[in-house]
Amino acid sequence: MSDDRKLIFFHSPNTRSAGVRVLLEELGVPYELRALNMKAGEQRGADYLKTNPMGKVPAILHGDVLVTEQVALYIYLPDIFPKAGLAPALDDPQRGTYLRWIAYYGSCLEPAVVDRFMKREAAPASMCPYGDYDTMLNTLVGQLRNGPYMLGERFSAADLLWGLSLRWMTGFKLVPELPEIMDYVGRITSRPSFIRVTEADVRLSAEQQAAAQ
């Protein structure tokens, strides 16, 4: 089934939305890029706050459907545009594993990393979304050992979420540079889509920096 609704993508370089831009490139679907200059505070402007009151990117308007939140976009876009094969179908046996690891990113990895970075004492295990940091990380590393991708031999949108996020987190020393993690990051960031988006975002960032001065 074709979907001819207009797709508008709200983006700013050097943010989480870079990963969604890579996802859109992998999907090979046309979209209108609306770049927000965060250096000039455009994400807090009245016009954008009407779209996303949180003042965050990424966000998309697909026709009149608004989707925000990084993890939601990684689920929504591959399902709406299935030709690229980046998400297991609803009746595919790997669908559960796919959703598990997309959810794990937002519910376990990010809270654990933020707590560790802020030097906050984790909540009691019975109330903590990720249990404890070491168990969270060991669970992730164990899955990566089954690689080369989150679904074994099958590349999916989950790998774009994880690979690009782990690249950022290891770069800032928020996650240890373990061999399993770095090998995985290298596989994902060597994809042509990532290289194209990185080069485009370097140019966009420079343009926005000049405009903000």
C-alpha positions in Angstrom: 0.0 0.0 0.0 1.4 3.4 -1.0 1.4 6.4 1.3 1.4 9.7 -0.4 1.0 11.9 2.7 3.6 14.7 2.9 6.4 14.0 5.4 7.9 16.9 7.2 11.0 16.2 9.3 12.1 18.7 12.0 15.8 18.4 12.6 18.8 20.0 14.1 22.4 18.8 13.7 24.3 17.4 16.6 21.2 16.1 18.3 19.2 12.9 18.5 17.4 13.8 15.3 20.6 13.0 13.3 19.8 9.3 13.8 16.3 9.8 12.5 17.7 11.5 9.4 19.9 8.5 8.8 16.8 6.3 9.2 14.9 8.3 6.6 17.9 7.9 4.3 17.8 4.2 4.8 14.1 4.1 4.1 14.6 6.0 0.9 11.4 8.0 1.2 11.0 11.7 0.2 10.7 14.2 3.0 10.8 17.9 3.6 13.6 18.9 5.9 12.8 21.8 8.3 16.1 22.6 10.1 15.8 24.3 13.4 18.8 26.5 14.5 19.2 25.6 18.1 22.1 28.1 18.4 19.5 30.8 17.6 16.9 29.3 19.9 14.4 28.4 17.1 13.3 25.3 19.0 11.8 27.6 21.6 10.0 29.8 19.1 6.3 30.1 19.2 5.9 28.5 15.7 7.7 25.3 16.6 6.2 25.1 20.1 2.8 24.8 18.4 4.2 21.6 16.7 6.0 20.2 19.7 5.4 22.0 23.1 8.5 20.2 24.5 10.7 22.2 22.1 12.7 19.1 21.1 13.7 17.3 18.0 13.3 15.0 16.3 9.7 15.3 15.2 7.7 14.6 12.1 4.4 15.6 10.6 3.1 12.9 8.4 0.1 14.4 6.7 -1.7 15.7 9.8 -0.2 13.1 12.1 2.4 14.4 14.6 5.0 12.0 15.9 7.6 13.1 18.5 10.0 11.1 20.7 13.0 9.3 19.2 11.9 5.8 20.0 8.4 6.3 18.7 9.9 7.5 15.3 12.1 4.4 15.1 8.9 2.3 15.4 6.6 4.4 13.3 8.6 5.2 10.2 9.7 1.6 9.3 6.2 0.3 9.8 4.7 3.1 7.6 7.3 2.6 4.9 7.9 -1.2 4.9 9.5 -1.6 1.5 13.0 -1.1 3.0 12.5 -4.1 5.3 13.8 -2.3 8.3 11.2 -3.7 10.7 9.9 -7.2 11.2 6.2 -7.5 10.3 3.6 -7.9 13.0 3.5 -11.7 12.5 7.3 -12.1 12.1 8.8 -14.2 15.0 11.5 -11.6 15.4 9.0 -8.8 16.0 9.1 -9.3 19.7 12.9 -9.2 19.9 12.9 -6.1 17.7 10.5 -4.2 20.0 12.2 -5.4 23.1 15.5 -3.8 22.1 14.0 -0.6 20.9 12.1 -0.2 24.2 15.2 -1.3 26.2 17.1 1.7 24.8 14.7 4.3 26.3 13.6 2.4 29.4 16.9 1.0 30.5 20.0 2.4 28.8 19.3 6.1 28.9 18.0 6.3 32.5 21.0 4.2 33.7 23.5 6.4 31.8 22.0 9.6 33.0 22.1 8.4 36.6 25.7 7.3 36.3 26.7 10.6 34.6 24.9 12.7 37.3 26.5 10.5 40.0 23.0 9.9 41.4 22.4 6.9 43.5 20.1 4.5 41.7 16.7 3.8 43.1 16.1 0.5 44.9 16.1 -2.4 42.4 12.4 -2.9 42.9 11.6 0.6 41.8 14.5 1.3 39.3 13.5 0.9 35.6 16.9 -0.7 34.7 17.6 -2.7 37.9 21.2 -1.8 38.2 23.8 -0.3 35.8 26.1 -3.4 35.5 23.2 -5.8 34.8 21.8 -3.4 32.3 25.1 -3.1 30.4 25.9 -6.8 30.6 22.5 -7.6 29.1 23.2 -5.3 26.2 26.7 -6.6 25.6 25.4 -10.2 25.7 22.9 -9.3 22.9 25.6 -7.7 20.8 27.7 -10.9 21.0 24.9 -12.6 19.1 25.5 -10.1 16.3 26.4 -8.7 14.0 23.1 -6.9 14.5 20.5 -6.8 17.2 18.5 -9.4 15.4 21.5 -11.6 14.6 22.2 -11.6 10.9 19.3 -9.2 10.1 19.9 -5.4 10.0 16.9 -3.4 11.2 15.9 0.1 12.4 16.8 -1.0 15.9 20.5 -1.0 14.8 20.3 2.6 13.7 18.9 3.6 17.1 21.5 1.7 19.0 24.5 2.1 16.8 24.3 5.9 16.5 23.4 6.4 20.2 26.3 4.2 21.4 28.7 6.1 19.1 27.7 9.3 20.9 27.8 7.8 24.4 31.2 6.1 23.9 32.5 9.3 22.4 31.6 11.2 25.6 32.8 8.3 27.8 29.3 7.7 29.1 29.5 4.0 28.1 32.7 2.0 28.2 34.4 1.3 24.9 34.1 -2.4 25.1 35.2 -4.4 22.0 31.6 -5.7 21.4 30.3 -2.1 21.6 32.9 -0.5 19.4 32.8 -3.2 16.8 29.0 -2.8 16.6 29.3 1.0 16.4 31.8 0.7 13.6 29.5 -1.6 11.6 26.6 0.9 11.8 28.5 4.1 11.3 30.3 2.8 8.2 27.0 2.6 6.3 26.6 5.1 3.4 23.5 6.6 4.9 25.4 7.6 8.0 28.3 9.1 6.0 25.9 11.1 3.9 24.0 12.5 6.8 27.2 13.3 8.8 28.6 15.3 5.8 25.3 17.1 5.3 25.0 17.9 9.0 28.5 19.3 9.1 27.5 21.8 6.4 24.2 22.6 8.1 25.8 23.1 11.4 28.3 25.6 9.9 25.5 27.5 8.2 23.6 27.7 11.4 26.6 28.8 13.4 27.3 31.6 10.9 23.6 32.7 11.0 23.5 32.8 14.7 26.5 35.1 15.0 
